[in-house]
C-alpha cells in the first residue's frame, strides 16, 4: 500500500462518527425541551462555542496562538449590523455569509503578519490587530456608533419565514443549525489530508516544509477559515441580540476564548463546545453566588484543572456516559481526549 493510500485510509477511519459523538448532539437537541425557559443562555453558549471552534482551528490544529481573535468577531458583528441597519442585505442568512466573508478578507490581509512570527510575536501581533480595529471603530464613530454602538437594528425573519422573538427560541435554533453545519465542515477539514498536513506543520514546520508541504499557504488558508468562522459567530451575536458595540473588539472577549479552550482542551473539535458549556455554567453559578468575585472562582477552577490534569478530569466526567454507551452499544466506548493530553 502506498503512503498516499495509507494516509487516505487513516483519514477516513478517524472521520467515522462514534457513538459518543451522536450522544453529544442528541443531548444538545434535548436541551431546549429540558430547559424551555433558558433559550437566551443556551443561545449565548452556542455563539461562544462557534467562536471557540474558530480559535481551535488555528491553535489546536495549526499551532497559531492568538490573543486578538475578537477582531474577526467584531468585523462580523458590525458587518451584519450595518447591512441590516442600512437595508443593504435584509435576509439574515445572506447577511451572515457576507459578514463571514468580510472577516475572512481581514484574515487574509493580516495572515501575512501572523505567519511571519512565532508564539510571543504572534500573540503581540494578533493583540495589536484587535486593538487597532477597536481604535478604528472608535475613530469612525459616525459609522460604528462609537461607545453607544449601532442603534435601531431590526432583523427581518430568517428566509422570510421565522421571525426573531424576545424569548430567543428562533435565535437558538438558528444558531444551533449554523453551528452544526460549520462543525460538520470543520470536522471534514481536520480529518482530510489538508488537516493532517496542518498537524504536521504544528508539530514541526521545518520538517513539514522539507517533505513538500506548502507551510505558509496552509497557514494562510486555515487562518482565513478561522476568521470566517469568527465572523459568523459575531454576525450571530448581532442578529440574535440586535446589538453591536465596540465591546465586540475587546480584549476580554479574546481572553475568554483562551479560558474556554483551557477548560475544554485544544486539538479536538469538541473541546471548544464542551468548554463553552462548562465556562458559561460556571459563570452563571459563580455570578449568582458572588457577582463581584466570579472571576476569582473561575481562576481557581482553572488552577485545579492544571494541577489535576484535564485528561484525568475527562475520564472522571465521562465514566458514567461511557458506561451507558458500552452497555447499549455492546462494546467499549471511545473517550474523547485532546491530543495534547493523550500522553
C-alpha positions in Angstrom: 0.0 0.0 0.0 1.4 3.4 -1.0 1.9 6.2 1.5 -0.9 8.2 -0.1 -3.3 5.3 0.3 -2.3 4.8 3.9 -2.9 8.5 4.7 -6.3 8.4 3.0 -7.3 5.2 4.8 -6.2 6.7 8.2 -8.1 9.9 7.5 -11.3 8.0 6.6 -11.0 5.8 9.7 -10.6 8.8 12.0 -13.5 10.6 10.4 -16.1 8.0 11.2 -18.8 9.0 13.6 -18.6 7.5 17.1 -21.4 6.7 19.4 -20.2 9.3 21.9 -20.4 12.0 19.2 -24.0 11.1 18.3 -24.9 11.0 22.0 -23.4 14.5 22.4 -25.5 16.0 19.7 -28.6 14.2 20.9 -28.1 15.8 24.3 -27.8 19.2 22.6 -31.0 18.7 20.8 -32.7 17.6 24.0 -31.7 20.8 25.9 -34.4 23.1 24.6 -37.0 20.6 25.6 -35.4 20.0 29.0 -34.8 23.7 29.7 -37.6 25.6 27.8 -37.1 28.8 29.8 -33.3 29.1 29.2 -33.2 29.8 25.5 -31.1 33.0 25.9 -28.3 31.4 27.9 -28.3 28.4 25.5 -28.0 30.7 22.5 -25.1 32.5 24.2 -23.4 29.1 24.7 -23.9 28.2 21.0 -22.3 31.5 19.9 -19.4 31.1 22.2 -18.9 27.5 21.1 -18.7 28.6 17.4 -16.3 31.4 18.3 -14.1 29.0 20.3 -14.2 26.5 17.5 -12.8 29.1 15.2 -9.8 29.6 17.5 -9.3 25.9 18.0 -8.9 25.5 14.2 -5.7 27.7 14.3 -4.5 27.0 17.8 -5.2 23.3 18.1 -4.5 22.2 14.6 -2.0 24.7 13.2 -0.3 25.9 16.4 -1.1 29.6 15.8 -1.6 31.4 19.1 -3.9 34.4 19.1 -5.0 36.9 21.7 -6.8 39.1 19.2 -9.4 36.8 17.7 -12.1 39.3 18.7 -11.0 41.4 15.7 -12.8 39.0 13.3 -15.7 38.6 15.7 -16.1 42.3 15.8 -15.9 42.7 12.0 -18.6 40.1 11.6 -20.8 41.7 14.2 -20.5 45.2 12.7 -20.9 43.9 9.1 -24.2 42.1 10.0 -25.4 45.2 11.9 -24.6 47.7 9.2 -26.1 45.5 6.5 -29.3 45.3 8.4 -29.4 48.9 9.6 -29.0 50.4 6.2 -31.1 47.8 4.4 -28.3 46.6 2.1 -28.9 42.9 2.8 -32.0 42.3 4.9 -32.0 38.5 4.6 -30.3 37.2 7.8 -28.7 34.2 6.2 -27.2 36.1 3.3 -26.0 38.8 5.7 -24.5 36.1 7.8 -22.4 34.8 4.9 -21.4 38.3 3.8 -20.3 39.1 7.4 -18.2 35.9 7.5 -16.6 36.8 4.1 -15.8 40.3 5.4 -14.0 38.8 8.4 -12.2 36.4 6.0 -10.9 39.3 4.0 -9.4 40.8 7.1 -8.0 37.4 8.0 -6.3 37.2 4.6 -4.6 40.6 4.8 -3.5 40.1 8.4 -2.3 36.5 7.9 0.9 37.7 6.3 1.8 39.4 9.5 0.8 36.5 11.7 2.7 33.7 9.9 6.0 35.6 10.0 6.3 35.3 13.8 6.2 32.6 16.4 4.4 32.3 19.7 5.1 35.5 21.6 5.4 37.5 18.4 2.1 36.1 17.1 0.5 36.9 20.5 1.5 40.6 20.2 0.6 40.9 16.5 -2.8 39.4 16.9 -3.5 41.5 20.0 -2.3 44.6 18.2 -4.7 43.9 15.3 -7.7 43.6 17.7 -6.7 46.8 19.4 -6.3 48.6 16.1 -9.8 47.5 15.0 -11.2 48.8 18.2 -9.4 52.1 17.8 -10.7 52.4 14.2 -14.2 51.7 15.4 -13.9 54.5 17.9 -12.3 56.8 15.4 -15.1 56.3 12.9 -17.9 56.7 15.4 -20.2 58.1 12.7 -20.3 54.6 11.1 -19.9 52.4 14.2 -21.9 54.5 16.7 -18.9 54.7 18.9 -19.3 53.7 22.6 -23.1 53.7 22.1 -22.9 51.2 19.3 -25.3 50.8 16.4 -28.8 51.9 17.3 -32.1 50.7 15.7 -31.0 47.4 14.3 -34.1 45.4 13.1 -33.7 41.9 11.9 -36.0 40.5 9.2 -37.4 37.0 9.5 -35.0 34.2 8.6 -35.7 33.1 5.0 -38.8 35.3 5.3 -40.5 32.7 7.5 -39.0 32.6 11.0 -39.1 35.9 12.9 -36.8 36.5 15.9 -38.7 36.5 19.2 -38.0 38.1 22.5 -37.6 34.7 24.3 -34.8 33.7 22.0 -36.4 30.5 20.6 -35.8 31.3 17.0 -32.4 32.6 17.7 -31.4 29.4 19.5 -32.4 27.1 16.6 -30.9 29.5 14.1 -27.5 29.4 16.0 -27.7 25.6 16.5 -28.2 24.9 12.8 -25.4 27.3 11.8 -23.1 25.8 14.5 -23.8 22.2 13.4 -23.3 22.9 9.7 -20.0 24.7 10.3 -18.9 21.9 12.7 -19.5 19.3 10.0 -17.4 21.4 7.6 -14.6 21.8 10.2 -14.8 18.1 11.1 -14.4 17.2 7.4 -11.5 19.6 7.0 -9.4 18.4 10.0 -9.8 14.8 9.1 -8.8 15.4 5.5 -5.2 15.3 4.1 -5.3 19.1 4.5 -5.9 18.7 8.2 -3.2 16.1 8.6 -0.8 18.5 6.9 -1.7 21.1 9.5 -0.9 18.7 12.3 2.5 18.1 10.7 3.1 21.9 10.5 2.1 22.3 14.1 4.5 19.6 15.3 7.5 20.6 13.1 7.1 23.3 10.4 10.7 22.8 9.2 10.2 19.1 8.7 6.8 19.7 7.1 8.3 22.1 4.6 11.1 19.6 3.9 8.7 16.9 2.8 6.9 19.3 0.4 4.1 20.8 2.4 3.5 24.4 1.4 3.6 25.7 5.0 2.8 29.3 4.5 -0.1 28.6 2.1 -1.6 26.1 4.6 -1.4 28.5 7.5 -2.9 31.4 5.5 -5.8 29.1 4.4 -6.6 27.9 7.9 -6.3 31.4 9.3 -8.7 32.7 6.8 -11.2 29.9 7.6 -10.9 30.6 11.3 -11.6 34.3 10.6 -14.6 33.3 8.6 -15.9 31.2 11.5 -15.3 34.0 14.0 -17.0 36.5 11.7 -20.1 34.2 11.5 -20.1 34.0 15.3 -20.0 37.8 15.5 -22.8 38.1 13.0 -24.9 35.7 15.0 -24.3 37.8 18.1 -25.6 40.9 16.3 -28.6 39.2 14.6 -29.8 37.5 17.8 -29.3 40.5 20.1 -29.8 43.3 17.6 -26.8 45.0 19.2 -23.3 45.8 18.1 -20.9 48.0 20.1 -17.2 48.4 20.5 -17.2 45.7 23.1 -17.1 43.1 20.4 -13.5 44.0 19.8 -12.5 43.9 23.5 -9.5 42.0 24.8 -11.7 40.3 27.4 -13.6 38.6 24.6 -10.4 37.1 23.2 -9.2 36.1 26.6 -12.4 34.3 27.3 -11.7 32.1 24.3 -8.4 31.0 25.8 -10.1 30.2 29.1 -12.7 28.1 27.3 -10.0 26.2 25.5 -8.1 25.7 28.7 -11.2 24.1 30.1 -12.2 22.0 27.1 -8.8 21.4 25.5 -7.3 22.0 22.1 -6.7 19.7 19.1 -10.1 18.1 19.0 -13.2 20.0 17.9 -15.4 19.1 20.9 -13.0 20.8 23.2 -14.4 24.2 22.3 -18.0 23.0 22.5 -17.6 21.4 25.9 -15.5 24.2 27.2 -18.1 26.8 26.2 -20.8 24.9 28.1 -18.7 24.5 31.3 -17.5 28.1 31.2 -21.0 29.6 30.8 -22.4 27.3 33.5 -19.6 28.2 35.9 -20.1 31.9 35.1 -23.8 31.6 35.8 -23.2 29.7 39.0 -20.5 32.0 40.4 -22.3 35.2 39.4 -25.3 34.0 41.3 -23.2 33.3 44.4 -20.7 36.2 44.3 -21.4 38.6 41.5 -18.3 40.7 42.2 -15.8 37.9 42.5 -16.9 35.3 40.0 -13.6 35.7 38.0 -11.7 34.6 41.1 -13.6 31.3 41.3 -13.2 30.7 37.6 -9.5 31.2 38.1 -9.5 28.8 41.0 -11.2 26.2 38.8 -8.5 26.6 36.1 -5.7 26.2 38.7 -7.3 23.0 39.9 -7.6 21.7 36.3 -3.9 22.4 35.7 -2.9 20.6 38.9 -5.2 17.6 38.5 -4.8 17.3 34.7 -7.5 17.7 32.0 -7.2 14.1 30.8 -8.0 12.7 34.2 -10.9 15.1 34.7 -12.2 14.0 31.2 -12.1 10.3 32.3 -13.9 11.1 35.5 -16.6 13.2 33.8 -17.2 10.6 31.0 -17.1 7.5 33.2 -20.9 7.2 33.5 -21.7 8.2 29.9 -19.2 5.7 28.6 -20.6 3.0 30.9 -24.1 3.6 29.4 -22.8 3.7 25.9 -20.8 0.5 26.4 -23.9 -1.3 27.8 -26.2 -0.4 25.0 -23.6 -0.5 22.2 -22.2 -3.8 23.3 -18.6 -2.6 23.1 -16.1 -0.4 24.8 -16.9 3.3 24.3 -14.3 5.7 23.0 -13.4 8.5 25.3 -12.5 11.8 23.6 -9.3 13.2 25.0 -7.5 16.2 23.5 -4.4 15.3 21.5 -2.2 17.4 23.9 -3.5 15.3 26.8 -3.4 11.9 25.2 0.0 11.2 26.6 
